Amino acid sequence: MKTIAMLHPGEMGAAVGACLVSRGHRVVWASAGRSPATVARAKAAGLVDAGTVAQALQGAEIVFSICPPHAALAQAKEVAACAYRGIYVDANAVAPKTVHAVQKTVEAVGAQLVDGGIIGSAPNGKNSTRIYLSGKGGADIADLFKGSFLNSIALDAPIGAASALKMCYAAWTKGATALLADIRSLAQAEGVEAALLSEWAISQPATIKRSEQVTAAARKAWRWIAEMEEIASSFEAVGLPGHFHHGASEIYRRLDGFKDIAQPPAMQEILAELLPKKG
């Protein structure tokens, strides 16, 4: 059994923590400053409250960082400030450039970084979620999840590879969702939405349903603003245009008012938020 710190467990982090608990590991977290909803999630997942981040890090052999992309580097700095010297798993949706900055931050105080990328929704036994891991120690982290609801895959590749894979995957899935929402908005603004849907029904029947996936995604749009920027950064770092995903970031920014809503909004509610208000 290992003691593992799961920092600030959101929906994904709590579910990943539950997978580790199911394999017999002791998973701790820090409730200081966290919301009642987070406390409830952590308790349901079987996580042990250590109080503060500093206390959670004490005795933890491994730390998992699973947080909104914009907070990934700040969380690494918070851990480094505690002089943590164990294994730090950054499993955030960030660009290789960002994960290398995280690596520099935690390794400066003696910790070891493992790069992680999660593909799929929160693991719960009803879906197939993967965590890809790269860098030295990736295979050891993958072994922690054997037999759990989270499929772990160690890549024979350096730090940055797992994050790059996540960026490539999300560039299509979340990027395409934003693009189709943008297209529906343009069609409505020009008065041709009904005609576009009729044409799609003839020539691209699957596209209609695909274009409506943004309704289910709306509650997480606030998280995806920074993720799209991380994807854009990934493209730009190798000399490719990142404009597509800067635009996707703006689409999700216009939808961030749907944060954590109980029921998905209607498609027309989405379009109303995307199009500028008249007058």
C-alpha positions in Angstrom: 0.0 0.0 0.0 1.2 3.5 -0.9 0.2 6.8 0.5 -0.8 9.1 -2.3 -1.9 12.8 -2.2 -4.7 13.8 -4.6 -4.7 17.6 -4.5 -8.0 19.5 -4.8 -10.1 16.6 -6.1 -12.7 17.7 -8.6 -14.9 15.3 -10.5 -12.0 13.7 -12.3 -9.6 13.8 -9.4 -12.0 12.2 -7.0 -12.8 9.4 -9.4 -9.1 8.7 -10.1 -8.6 8.8 -6.3 -11.4 6.2 -5.9 -9.6 4.0 -8.4 -6.4 4.1 -6.3 -8.4 3.5 -3.1 -10.0 0.4 -4.7 -6.5 -1.0 -5.2 -5.7 -0.7 -1.5 -3.8 2.6 -1.5 -4.3 5.3 1.1 -5.3 8.5 -0.7 -5.1 11.8 1.2 -6.3 15.3 0.2 -6.5 18.8 1.7 -9.9 20.3 2.5 -8.6 23.7 3.6 -10.3 26.3 1.5 -12.3 23.8 -0.6 -16.0 23.9 -1.2 -18.7 21.6 0.4 -19.2 19.9 -2.9 -15.5 19.0 -3.1 -15.6 17.7 0.5 -18.6 15.5 -0.3 -16.9 14.1 -3.5 -13.7 13.3 -1.6 -15.6 11.6 1.2 -17.6 9.5 -1.3 -14.4 8.5 -3.0 -12.8 7.2 0.2 -10.2 9.9 0.4 -8.7 10.8 3.8 -8.7 14.5 4.7 -5.3 15.7 5.8 -6.4 19.3 6.3 -3.8 21.4 4.4 -1.7 20.8 1.4 1.5 20.8 3.5 0.0 18.1 5.7 -1.2 16.0 2.8 2.3 16.0 1.3 3.8 14.7 4.6 4.4 11.0 4.1 2.9 10.9 0.6 5.1 9.0 -1.7 3.2 10.2 -4.8 1.3 13.3 -5.6 -1.4 13.6 -8.3 -2.2 17.0 -9.8 -5.5 16.9 -11.6 -6.9 20.4 -11.8 -8.2 23.0 -14.3 -5.4 23.6 -16.9 -4.9 27.2 -16.0 -4.0 26.2 -12.4 -1.4 23.4 -13.2 1.7 25.4 -12.9 0.5 27.3 -9.8 -0.3 23.9 -8.1 3.2 22.7 -8.9 4.7 25.8 -7.3 2.5 25.3 -4.2 3.9 21.8 -3.9 7.5 22.9 -4.5 7.1 25.5 -1.8 6.6 22.7 0.6 10.0 21.1 -0.5 8.2 17.9 -1.6 10.7 15.3 -2.8 8.5 12.4 -3.9 6.9 11.6 -7.3 4.8 14.3 -8.8 2.3 13.2 -11.4 1.0 16.0 -13.5 -2.1 14.6 -15.2 -3.5 17.9 -16.4 -4.7 18.9 -19.9 -1.7 21.0 -20.7 0.8 21.6 -23.5 4.2 19.9 -23.5 5.7 23.3 -22.9 3.7 23.7 -19.7 4.5 20.3 -18.4 8.2 21.0 -18.9 7.7 24.2 -16.8 6.1 22.0 -14.1 9.0 19.6 -14.4 11.5 22.4 -13.8 9.5 23.6 -10.8 9.2 20.4 -8.9 12.6 18.9 -9.8 14.2 22.1 -8.5 13.3 20.9 -5.0 14.2 17.3 -5.5 10.9 15.8 -6.7 10.5 13.5 -9.7 8.0 14.3 -12.4 5.8 11.8 -14.3 3.8 13.2 -17.2 0.2 12.1 -17.5 -2.7 12.6 -19.9 -6.2 11.4 -19.2 -8.6 10.6 -22.0 -12.2 10.0 -21.3 -14.7 11.0 -18.7 -14.3 10.3 -14.9 -13.8 6.6 -14.5 -16.8 4.8 -12.9 -16.9 1.4 -14.4 -19.4 2.4 -17.1 -16.9 3.9 -19.5 -13.4 3.3 -20.8 -11.1 5.9 -19.5 -7.3 5.9 -20.1 -4.4 7.5 -18.4 -1.3 7.7 -20.5 2.0 8.2 -18.7 5.5 9.1 -19.9 8.9 9.8 -18.5 11.0 7.9 -16.0 8.7 6.1 -13.5 5.7 6.1 -15.8 5.4 2.3 -15.8 5.4 2.3 -12.0 2.5 4.8 -11.8 0.6 2.8 -14.4 0.9 -0.3 -12.2 -1.0 1.5 -9.4 -4.2 1.3 -11.5 -4.0 -2.3 -12.6 -7.4 -3.9 -12.1 -9.2 -0.6 -11.5 -11.7 1.2 -13.6 -8.9 3.4 -15.0 -6.9 1.9 -17.8 -3.3 2.9 -17.5 -0.9 2.9 -20.4 2.9 3.7 -20.0 4.4 5.2 -23.1 8.0 4.4 -23.9 8.6 8.1 -24.3 10.0 11.1 -22.5 8.2 13.7 -20.4 5.9 15.7 -22.7 4.7 12.7 -24.7 1.6 12.0 -22.6 0.6 15.6 -22.6 1.1 15.9 -26.3 -1.1 12.9 -26.9 -3.8 14.5 -24.8 -3.5 17.7 -26.7 -3.8 16.0 -30.0 -6.9 14.0 -28.9 -8.7 17.0 -27.4 -7.8 19.2 -30.3 -10.2 17.1 -32.4 -12.9 16.2 -29.8 -13.4 19.4 -27.9 -12.1 21.6 -30.8 -14.6 20.1 -33.2 -17.4 20.6 -30.7 -16.6 24.3 -30.6 -16.3 24.5 -34.4 -19.7 23.0 -35.0 -21.3 25.3 -32.4 -19.7 28.2 -34.2 -21.0 27.0 -37.5 -24.6 26.6 -36.2 -24.3 30.2 -34.8 -23.3 31.6 -38.2 -26.1 29.7 -39.9 -28.6 31.1 -37.4 -27.2 34.7 -37.8 -27.6 34.4 -41.6 -31.0 32.8 -41.4 -30.0 29.5 -43.0 -29.9 27.2 -40.0 -32.9 25.2 -41.0 -31.5 24.8 -44.6 -28.1 23.8 -43.2 -29.7 21.1 -41.0 -31.7 19.8 -43.9 -28.5 19.6 -46.1 -26.7 17.8 -43.2 -29.6 15.4 -43.0 -29.0 14.5 -46.6 -25.2 14.5 -47.0 -23.8 14.4 -43.4 -26.5 12.9 -41.2 -24.2 12.2 -38.2 -23.2 15.9 -38.1 -26.5 17.1 -36.7 -26.2 15.0 -33.6 -22.5 15.8 -33.4 -23.2 19.6 -33.6 -25.5 19.3 -30.5 -22.8 17.7 -28.3 -22.0 21.2 -27.2 -25.1 21.2 -25.0 -23.7 18.4 -22.9 -20.3 20.0 -22.9 -21.5 23.4 -21.7 -21.2 22.7 -18.0 -17.5 22.1 -18.5 -16.9 25.0 -20.9 -15.2 27.0 -18.1 -12.5 24.3 -17.8 -11.9 24.1 -21.6 -11.1 27.8 -22.1 -7.5 27.3 -20.9 -7.3 23.8 -22.4 -7.9 25.2 -25.9 -5.2 27.8 -25.3 -2.9 24.9 -24.2 -3.7 23.1 -27.4 -3.0 26.3 -29.4 0.3 26.6 -27.7 1.1 23.0 -28.6 0.6 23.7 -32.3 2.5 26.9 -32.2 5.5 25.3 -30.4 6.2 23.2 -33.5 5.5 25.9 -36.1 1.8 25.0 -36.8 -1.0 27.6 -36.7 -2.8 27.7 -33.4 -5.6 30.1 -34.5 -8.2 27.3 -34.7 -8.0 26.7 -31.0 -7.7 30.3 -29.9 -11.1 30.6 -31.6 -12.4 27.5 -29.8 -11.2 29.0 -26.5 -13.4 32.1 -27.2 -16.4 29.8 -27.9 -16.0 28.2 -24.5 -15.5 31.5 -22.8 -18.9 32.7 -24.1 -20.4 29.5 -22.6 -18.8 29.7 -19.2 -22.0 30.9 -17.6 -23.3 27.3 -17.8 -20.7 26.2 -15.3 -21.8 23.0 -13.4 -25.5 23.4 -14.3 -27.7 20.5 -13.3 -29.3 19.9 -16.8 -27.8 20.6 -20.2 -29.1 23.7 -21.9 -31.1 23.6 -25.1 -29.2 24.2 -28.4 -31.0 27.5 -28.8 -29.7 28.6 -25.4 -26.2 27.8 -26.5 -26.6 29.8 -29.8 -28.1 32.7 -27.9 -24.9 32.9 -25.7 -22.6 32.6 -28.7 -24.1 35.3 -30.8 -23.5 39.0 -29.7 -26.6 40.6 -28.2 -28.3 43.0 -30.6 -29.0 46.6 -29.7 
